[in-house]
Amino acid sequence: MGSIWKMLGISGLVFTVLFFSLVCSSVRADVSYDDKAFVINGKRRILVSGSIHYPRSTPEMWPDLIQKAKDGGLDVIQTYVFWNGHEPSPGKVAMRRFVGKIVDMMKSESLFEPQGGPIIMSQIENEYGPVEWEIGAAGKAYTAWAAKMAVGLDTGVPWIMCKQDTAPDPIIDTCNGFYCEGFRPNKPYKPKMWTEAWSGWYTQFGGPVPHRPAEDLAFSVARFVQNNGSFFNYYMYHGGTNFGRNAAGLFIATSYDYDAPIDEYGLLNEPKWGHLRDLHKAIKQSEAALVSSYPTVTWPGKNQEVHVFRSKSGACAAFLSNYDQTYSTKLTFRNMQYDLPPWSISILPDCKTEVYNTARISSISSQAKMVPISGDLSWQSYNEETPSADDSDTLAMDGLVDIASDEGFLKTGQWPLLTVMSAGHALHVFINGLLSGTMYGSLDSTKLTYGGNVDLRAGINKISLLSVAVGLPAGLKGESLSLDTVSGSSSVEWVEGLLLAQKQPLTWYKTTFDAPEGSDPLAIDMIKQGEIWINGQSIGRHWPGYIAKGSCGECNYAGTFSEKKCQRGCDQPSQRWYHLPRSWLKSSGNLLVVFEEWGGDPTQISLVKRTA
């Protein structure tokens, strides 16, 4: 994920929070590491971690998310510090001051483990290694500077760098990826850490929804642990929502669900959550042996592997592996026979009893549903003026074209071809105030070329181009008037009833509603493309009009996973529903505002609740 973060400057700092410290936060602890594991108060630990990003869920959701993470067997939560959230003004290059300020704030609240707090490690930079490789000496110098700067902040906890094999001592270099069993840190006295075990992948507008089977994710973690891994972090454990205009990169959807064990709405994603919980139990039962020694490895048969860990006190744990992608196998270990499904690992915490197999799921599968909420919404509309260069700076361009009355195409009807090259996500072309056509790109092809015939008349014609992209300055009159707020929406005249605009581009819609009863998470079933606000807060971009292209055949958990291996939702909107946080609602009179770029029928918009 590093290239995306670098593009947006989202994070150069990551904090890792240990759960068990929350129970006794006044107790100071010593945090260090050796070649086998992190050492906390003199004891080696296998640490199970999960990423939860605080801007992608509301504060009201955090207690429940943390409890579900603990119930799922996590010791640790890892979160980015979102630079663009804390310093929203672009172009301010002050990394030393920013990182120092954040660390000082943490110290002032006694949040680092030596102070009795829950933070056990910190990360500086994020997947900078590929960038360093590209730019050479300057990149290496920056890595050394960043590492020295971080260590000099004297937090009392270790620092790490991910995907950074040149990380200087005492920084620990770590692995990110779908699989990390073959990773080795750059020094033999550093522990083997997996800071991003990708639980799925992000959804892009125009693409299907990625899905990583629970069996393969569990297999990858067990394989990492049997190869001396002692820290692994699920990216993501709860993905959440890219609220506002803060999607993680080009064409990345508003939903950041990531097929994580806890879904975008805070509900358990079963069977993944339960299957991983059981994996964590088996690993913890084996911890005494795992942290005590390196394994003895044998190969009893084709595609079979056995890893045995022993401690001086007599603890013994075994991992039995079948790497065949098609066939089950019977593996003999210590005169006992074990049945292993394809592409699976069995864990024996006492070297005798199989308590877990990565391919055998005992958790109940549950498919969350979107249930419509009864009651129609009463809409009003306001038509946005076609933007001009004077109004919108970078978002729009316009030009005047004088067509002579004797132009040949006026008589033949063979309208001229307009060709425009754009780097935006989408391009809307207006001729004399009317939408002439729309073109949009994709994550695989971000640059787009519009080519379409345009209906010009004799005399002066106005051609307006509206480029749509994340993060550009607002260029719409409705935004400058704050139509998403109660006070701003009162500053213009809205129409309703028979005058309600339908299927007209660049249209604002508003309605009010009372908060639905109950506690189920809420969402909005949307149309076309634009942005949504509730009581002045942006839910994010909506783009149900972009239909997913791709291959969504059967999904076999066995075999090496990639983000395009198992996909869902082909020939459907990449994202149809948009999370509406209950904490953003009042009991009554909630203002819902929608800006529609293409134009659509607002009566097709509805509220739904998500049930597990």
N, C-alpha and C positions, 0 to 999 in steps of 0.2 A: 504493500500500500504506500510505499515511500514516495513514488513519483507524484501521486495525488497530493500528499501532504505538502511536499515541497512547492507544488504549484500554487497552493492556496496559503502557504505559511501558517498552517493550522497548528502545528505543534513542534516544539523543539525540546519539550520537557514532559516526562512521564513519571507519575508517582505510583508506587505499589503499596497497598494498604493491607496489613495483616489482620485477619479477623480476630484471632485469639487475643490480640492485644487490646481489643475493644472491651473485653471482659474485665481486664485489670489494667486500665489505662494509666494508673498512677505508679505502676511498677516499671522501673527502668530496666532495660535489657541491653545485652551486648549482641550486635549483629556482625558477623564476619562470614568468611567462606573458605573452603578448601577445595581440593580436586573433586570431591564427591558431592558436596551439597552446600547449601547455606547453613551456617551454624548460628543458632539462636540460643543465647545463654549456655553456650558450651555443648549444645545438642544438635546434631545434624538433623535436618528436616527435609522430607519430600513435600514440596509446596504445590498445591493445586490452586490455580488462579483463573480469573475471568475478567475480561474487559467490559466495563460499563462506563459510558461517556456521559458525564453530567449534563452537557447541553442538549443531549438527544432524548432526555426524559425529564419530566417535570419534578421539582423537589418533592412534591406530594407522592410521587411514585417511588422515591428512593428507599424508604423503609421496607416496603414490600419486596422490592427487587433484591435488597441485601439479605432479607430473611430467606427468600427463595434460593439465593446463591448459597447461603450457609446450609440450608436443608439439602441442597444438591451436592454437598461435600466439599465446597470451596473453602480454602484457608485465606485466600487473598483476593482483593479486587485491584485491578490495574486501570488507571485512567490517564488520558492525555490532559495536559494543560493547554487549553485552546487559545493560542496567541491571538488569533483574529477576533476572539470574543472579548478578551481583556484589553486589547489594543486595536480597536476597529479602524483607526485611521491608517491607510496604506502608506508605505514608503518610509516608515520610521524604523531605521535599522539600528537597533539598540539592544542586541541580544544579551550582552553582559548585564546591563541595567535591568532588563526584564527578568532574566533568570534569577538575578540576585534579589530583586524585589519579591518574587514569588517565594523563594527559599526563606527570606527574612520573615515574610508573613507566616509561613509554616512554623518557623522557630518561635515566633511570638505567641503562637497558640500551643506550643509544646507538642507538636504533632510528630516529630521524628522519634523513632523507637528509643534511642538513648535518653530522651527527655520523658519517657513514659507514654509516648504516643504510638499510633498504629503504622506509621510509614517505615517500612523496612528496607526499601531501596528506591533509587531514582534513576531515570534514564535521561541522558543528554543527547540531543539530535534524534533523528528517526530515519533509518535506512539510508544513511548518507553514503555508504560504501560505493554504490554504483555511480553516484555523482563524483566522488573523489577519483574513481578510476577514469572517468571521462575527462576531467580537467587537470589531472596530474599533480604536479608539485604544489600548486596553490590549494588543492583539495586536501592533500596530506598535511599541509601547514595549518589549515583550518581545523582539521580533526584534532591535531595535537593541541591547538589553542583551546578548542572547546572542552577537551578532556581536562586540561590543566585548570581552566577556569572553573569547571564544575567541582573538581576535587578540592580546589581552594576555598569553596564555600563552607567546608567543614560541617557537613550535616551529621556526621557520625554513622552514616549508613553507606553501603556500597553503591557505586555508580555503574551503570551498564550502557552499552551501545549495541543496537541491533543491526544485523547485516553490515557489520563493520569489522572485517578481519584484521584491520590495522589498529584496532583500539589499543592505546598504550596502557601499560600498568599504572594504577591498579584497576583500570576500567575492565569490566568483563564484556567480551563480545558474545552476542547471542544470535539465535537463528529465528527466522520467520518463514512460514511456508505451509503447504498442505502436509508435508512430511519433513521430519528433521532427525530421523534416527541416525543418519550418516554424518551429522554435523560434529565437528570437533572444535573446541575453543582454541584460540591462538597460543595459549600457554598451558602446559600440563597441570599446573596448579590451580586452574580455574574450573568451576563447575560447569556442567553441560546444561544450558538453559534454552528453552523454547518460548520466546516472548510473544509470538503470534502463531498459535495453532488455529488455522482458519477453519471455523466451524461451518462455513458456507462461503458465500460470495455476495457482493452487492448487486442489486438490480439496476439495470440501465433502461432509460426510456427507449423503447423500440426493441428491447430484448426480452426473452423469457425470464422467469424467476429461477435462479439457481437453487439447487437442492443438494446437500451433501448427506448421504445416508448415515444414520447413527452408527451402523456397523463399521463403516470405514473410518469414521472419526475416532471411534473407540480403538480400532485396530492400530491407527497411526499413533495414538497416545501410548498404548501398551507396548508397541514396538520401540518407541522412544525411551520409555522407562527401562525396558529390558536391555537397552544399549547404554545404560548408565545415565540416562536423563533424570534429573532430580527436581527441576522446576519447569512446569508447563502452564501456559496461559491461553485460554480460549479467546480468540478474536473472531467474533464477539461472543460474550455470554448473554448479553442483552444488547441488541443493536440500536433500537429506538427509532427516532424520526429526525430527519434533516429539516427542522423547522426553518421558516423564513427563507432566505436566499443563501443558506449555508450548506447546500449539498456538497459532498466531499470532492466533487470534480465534474468534468464535462459529462453531461447526459446521465449522471447518477440520479436515481429516482429520489423522491421525497422520503419514501420508506427506506430505512436502513436496517431492515429486519435481519438480514444476513443469515437466515435459516438458523438462528441462534437457539440455544436451549430454552431461553425465555424470549417470547416473541416481541414484536414491536409494541404491543399493547400491554405488556407485562404479564401475559398468561403463559403457562407452561407449554412448551412445544414438545409434545409427546409423540413418539417414544424417546426422543433424543435426550430430554432432561433426565428422565428416569434411568435410561440405559447408562448414561455417564455417571449418575449418582452411584449406581451399583459398581461401576468401574473404580470410582474413587475409593469406595469401601474396600474393595479387594486390594488396591494398591496400599492403602493405609494399614491393612492387616499384614502386609508384607514389608512394611517400612523398616523394621529393625534389621532385617537381613539386607535390604536394598542399600541402605546407607553405610553398611559395614564393610563391604568388599566389592571388588569387581567380579563379574560372573565367570563361571566356567561354562564354556560354550561347546556343545556337541551337535553333530548332524546325523541323527539316527536313520534318516531315509531321504529320498528325493523330496525337495521342497519342505523338508522338516528341519526344525532347529529347536534346541533346548538351551535355555539360560538358567543356571542355578546360582543363587546367591546364598552365602553362609556367613554367619557372624561368629565371633569367638565364644559367645555365650551359648551357642547351639541353635540359634534361629536359622531357619532354612526356608527359602522361597524359590519357586520354579515358574518359568514362563515357557509354555509349550506352543510352538508356532507351526502353522501350515500355510505356506506361501502360494500354494496352488490356487489358481483363480477359478478352477472348474470343479475339481473333485475333492470330496471329503477324504480324510485319512484316519487310519488307526495308528496311533503313536504309542510305542511301548517305552515306559519310563519307570525305572526301579521295579521291574517285574509286574507293573500294572499297565493296563491298556486304556488309552483315552481316545475318544472319538472327537475329531476336530473338523468342523465344517470348512469349506474353502475360505481362504483369505481370512484366517482367524487366529487368535491367540487365547489360550487358556491360562488362567492364573491359579497357582497352587500355593497359598500363603504358608503352608506347612510342608511343602514338597510331597504331599500325598493327596489332599482333598481339593478337587477342582471347585472353586467357588464362583468362577465367572469365565464366560467365553464371549469374546467381542462380537461374534456373529449370532449369538442366541439372545434374543430380546424377550425379557419377561415383562417389561412395562407395557401398559395398555396404550395403544395408539389412539389419539384423539384428534379429530379434525375440527378446528375452530370454524365457526360459521358466522356470517354476517346476516343478522335478522332485522328486517325493516321495522322501523318504529312508526306506528300508525299516526295519521294526521298529515294534511297537506301544508306546505309552506306557501305563504302569500308573498309574491315577489313584486318588486319595483325595479325599473331600469333607468339608466342614464347613459347616453351615448357619448363616448370619448371622441374628441375632435381628432381627425387624422393628424398625427404629429408632424411637425416641421423641424428643420434644422435649428430655427430660432428658439424653439421651445425645448428641444430634447438633447441638445449637445451631441453626445456620442451615440444615442440610440437610433436616430433617424437621419435620413438625408432626403432632400427633395430637389427637384429641378424643373424648369419650365422648358417645354418643347413647342416651338411654333411650327404648325403644319400648314403648308400652303393649300389653298382650296383645290388646286389642280393636281394634287398628289394622286398617283395612280391607284394606290391601295384603297383610297376612299371610294373609288368606283368599283373595283374588283372584289372588295371585301377580304382580300388577302392581307390581314393585319401584320404589321412589322413584328419582328422577333426582338424581344428585350433579353439581353444576357447580363447577369449580375453574378460576380463572385463574392462570397461572404465567408467569414470565419465564425459567424454566429451559430447558435443552435437551430434557429429557424429564421426565415426571412418572409415578411409579408409585403407584397407589392400592391400599392394603391394607385389607380389612374383616375385623376379628377375626383378624388375622395371616395372612390368605390374600390373594394377589394378585387384585384385582378387575379391574384394567385398566391400560393404559399408553397414554400419549399423548406424541408428540414433535413438535417444531417443525422449522424449516429456516432456512437463512441468509436466505432471502427473507422469512420470517415467523417471527421469533424468539420472539414471544409466542404462547403456546398456551392453548387452552381445552379442558379435559377435561369431557366430558358423557357420563355413562354410568349405567345402572341398577345399583343396588347391592343385594345380597342381605343384608337386615337381619333379625334375629330379635327375638323379644320379649325385653325386658330391656335390659341394658347392652351396647352395641356400641362397639367401638373402631375408629375410622377413622384410619388413618395415611397421610400423604402424604410420599413421598420425592421431592425435587426434585434433578435431576442437572444439573450444570453444571461448566464448567472453572473451577478456581481457588478454589472455596469450601473452607472448612475441612473436614477429614476428619470424617465423622460415622458411620463404621462401626466396630463393635466389633473386627472383624478387623484394621482398620488400627491401632487403638490397641494391639492385641496384637502388631503387626508380624508378621502371618502370612506376609508375603512373605520373611522371613528364616529361616535354619535354626533359630536359637534361638527366635524367636517362634512358628514353626510347631510347635514341640515343646510349647508351653504349652497346647494344646487337644487334644481327642480327635477324630481323624479316622476316618472309616469308609471301607470299600472293598468290593470284590466285589459281592455281591447287595445290600448296604446302600448302595452308592454312589448319591448323589442325582443324579437325572436329571430335567431339565425342571422343576426347582424354582427359583423366583426367589431372589435374594440368597444365592447359594451360592459358597463358596470351593472351588477345586480345586487339588491339587498333585500333582506327579510329579517324578521325577528321571531324568536321562539322561546319557549320555556324549557328549562333543563328537564330532560326525561327522568322519570323516577328510576330508582335502583342504583346499583354500583357497577354494572357491566361497563367495560370500556366502550367509547362511542367513536363513530367515524362518519364521514360524509361520502355518499355515493355520488361521484362527480361526472361531468361531461367535458368533452373537448380539451381546451388548453388555456392555462392562465395562472392565477394565483388566488388564494383563499385567505380571508381574515376572519377571526372571531373576536369580537369586542376589542378590536384594534391590534390584536396580535396575529402575526402571519403564521398560518399552519404550514405554508410552503407552496411550491409550484404544483399544479395539477396538469396532467397530460394524458387522460384516458384515450384521447384521440389517436395516440401513437400505439399501433397494434404490434404486438411482439412477433418477430420473425425468428425462425430457428427450428431446430429439430427436437421434438419432445416425445421420443419413443420410450420404450421400457427402460427402467433404470436398474442395473445390476450393481449391488454394493461392491462386488469383488473386482479387484484390479485397481490400478492407479487412478486416482481421482484428479479431475481438472474442472475448472469452473463451467465448462460447457458439456461435461459428461452427462449429468442428470439435470434436466431442465423441465420446468412446468409452465403452463399457461401460454403455449404457442397459439397464435391466431386470436388472442385476447388482449385487452389493454395491459400494458406492462404494469400499470398501477391504476386500479379502479377506485379503491377506497383510501381515504385520508384521515389519519388519526386526529380526533378532536378531544384534547385533554379535558376531563371533567373539571379539573381545578381552574380552568380558564372560563368556566361558565358561572353565571349568576342563577339564582333560582328562577328568575323570570326576566323577560325583555332582553334576551341575548341578541346582539347585532351580528348577523352573518353577511359578509360582503364578498362577492366573487367578481373578479375581472376575467372576462372571456375574450381571448384574442381572436379566435375563429368565429365566434358566434354560435349560439346553440339555443336549446329550449330549456330555460331554467326550471320549468315544471318537472323536468326529469331528475332534478337534484333532490336527494332525500337523506334523512338521517337514519343510521343503522346502529345496532349494538353488536358487539363481538362477544360471542359465547363459546366457551370451550366444550 
